[in-house]
Each structure stands twice: as C-alpha cells, then as structure tokens.
Amino acid sequence: MSVVLLTGCGGDDAPPPPVNMAVGVDGAVNTDPSTTSPPVTGVPPVTATTPTAVTPPVTTTIPTTVTPPVTGVPPVTTTTPTATTPPVTTAPPSTTATLASIANRRELYDFLTKERARGEVVGLPYHADNKRKDRLYAYQGLVFRGDSRIPTDIAAIDGFEGGKDLRLPDNLLEAQGLLGLAVGATGQSGVSTAKKLEDAFYYCSAGKRDGYIYIVDTAKLPAREAAYDMAAIIIQNGYRKDDLTGGEVNVTKIPFAAVVGWIAIPNATAFMDAGGSGETMLSTLSMDWVHFNPYYALS
C-alpha cells in the first residue's frame, strides 16, 4: 500500500499584532498593557505570527493498483486445473511403502501364498514421443515374469533385456505400446512382465521340462529404466476402454538386483499339459520351490 503525504507550503502573511503589544529597547515583546514607553526609533515593530495550522492534515491515498501492468505483457491468470493427471483406475490398493518387508525366503513365500499383488500405478513426468503426445504411466511394485531360462543364466547376463534397441524412437514407442496401429503390442521391445502371477505362469517353461517364474521389484530399477503400465497407457489415453493386455507391465531393462527371487516349478510342461494353472500351482506351492535372490537384499 502506498501512502501519499500532501504537505502544505508556509507563507509570510499574518494578522497585525494586538494593539497593547509593544517592543522594548532590547527588541523583546512586551505584552504588559501598563507599559507606555514609545517604540524605539529605527527598530521595526516585531510582528507576532500565529499560524493557523503548523502541520496540515495528512491525506492518505490508497491506490487501486499497487503495480501498474507492464505494457505488452498480458495479465497472468491463475487457474486451478480440475485434474493434472487423469485418474488411474487400474492400481491395486496397496503401495510400495512396504516392499522392503520382503527380506528373505520365508517372507517371499508368504507374499506368494497370501498377498500375490503389491504395487501402484504412477504417472510419469514426460510424454510419449508421438504426434498425440500421449501420457505415460509406470507400475511401481512387484511383477512376475515367466521364463524357461535358469537363474544362473539370468544372473550371467545381469537380468532381462528385450531384443530391440530402445534408443531407436519406433522401438521405444513399441515398448510403450504406442507404435502406430499396433496399440498395446510390445513385440520384442522391452521385457514383458505381469501384475498377476497367473498371467505369467504359461510362459514359464516354453516347452522345456522345468519352468521359472521370476518376481521383479520395479521400484529397484535404475533411474534411466521404466516399467510401462500397458493398461494405464492405453485406457487413460483413450485408445480402449478395457485392459486387453493381461495386466502387462513392459520394462525397458531389469537388472538382476531388481529380481526379488523366483519359483522353480519342476515338470512345469507336464503340469500344464495336465490342465494345471498358476492358480492350482499356488494352491500347492512348496517352500522348496521358492528361492530368494541374495543380490536383491544388497540392492
């Protein structure tokens, strides 16, 4: 608030002195009415001035605009968006805050037999590099990958990696499920995982005798990697209304330290040929099949 002080200017005009006021020889004003001495010759009479107001009243002015608008710059309008990120409806109710509780084989077994789902969908701070500039979403939590390769082979190559170079724009769009007309198809770009063990189960053996289901913690991925949530990307960007991907989470690269552990399923192919499913396998899951990755504890 600016305050403007309007100060008046003083003047020399004033009313004449009272008739009974005289000036003494020493120049002092004598107000005693009994004094009859005439004024001293050559000394002008002293004029007593009584100002009407020593200090004029202060006028306070409140400007309507504290700072005038800058010429050429439009006024800034503050708006509150109704939703910065569209609501995601595919996330499980659990969060990643409790992921650290899986610290050994027993806790991994309890997770597989009791919880079997833990994570949340989060919006990424960047868009897909396509014409529509689609929003991208990631899944932070535990996901499953069925794979016929044994754990020592996976450790030897430091985890899982897709077959295509994701530095190429089209391959990255495919990994995000946004390449051209093949929306939702990830092909060989990235590493396919699932939110539910049952959806990963049928990929565990690839016709071989035994099979493996790896449990991956996407919260342990390096900052340069991403775990794209296919359902959220496709549904939230308006391509489809339902998830037709089987709960797929496509990861750009999974280091072995992000693998919590695995289930080693003996005779997996025969089990599936006999009508076995991930659900029936879990109902009879043996502790001997569950293995905790010691490198995950160090990550």
JORARA-V365478 format. One line per field, one symbol per residue. ss: DSSP state (H for helix, E for strand, C for the rest). phi: phi as a letter, one per 30 degrees, with the letter a starting at -180 (. if undefined). burial: b if it has 24 or more other C-alpha atoms within 12 Angstrom, else e. Layout:
ss->???
phi->???
burial->???
This chain:
ss->CCCCCCCCCCCCCCCCCCCCCEECCCCCEECCCCCCCCCCCCCCCCCCCCCCCCCCCCCCCCCCCCCCCCCCCCCCCCCCCCCCCCCCCCCCCCCHHHHHHCCCHHHHHHHHHHHCCEEEEEEEEEECCCCCCCEEEEEEEEEEEEECCCHHHHHHCCCEECCCCCCCHHHHHHHCCCCCCCCCCCCCCCEEEECCHHHHHCCCCCCCCCEEEEEEEHHHCCCCCCEEEHHHHHHHCCCCCCCCCCCEEEECEECHHHEEEEEEECCHHHHHHCCCCHHHHHHCCCHHHEEECHHHHCC
phi->.ccccccdcdbcdadddddccbcdddiddccddddcdddddjcdddcdccddadbdddccccddbdbddddjcdddcdbcddadbedcccddddbddcddddbaddddddddccciaalacbdddbcddbddhddcbbcclcbbbdadddedddddchjcbddcddddedddddddibdhdddjcchccicdbbdceedcedcdbhiddcbbbccccddcddddcbcdddddddddcidbcbdcciidbccdacddddddlacccdhdddddddjdbddddddbdceddcbcdddddcd
burial->eeeeeeeeeeeeeeeeeeeebbbeeeeeebeeeeeeeeeeeeeebeeeeeeeeeeeeeeeeeeeeeeeeeeeeeeeeeeeeeeeeeebebbeeeebeebeebbebebbbebbbeebbbbbbbbbeeebeeeeebbbbbbbbbbbbbbbbbbeebeeeebbbbeeebeeebbbbbbbbbbeeebbbbbbbbbbbbbbbbbbbbbbbeeeebbbbbbbbbbbbeeebbbbbbbbbbbbbebeeeeebbbbbbbbbbbbbbbbbbbbbbebbebbeeeebbeebbeeeeeebbbbbeebeee
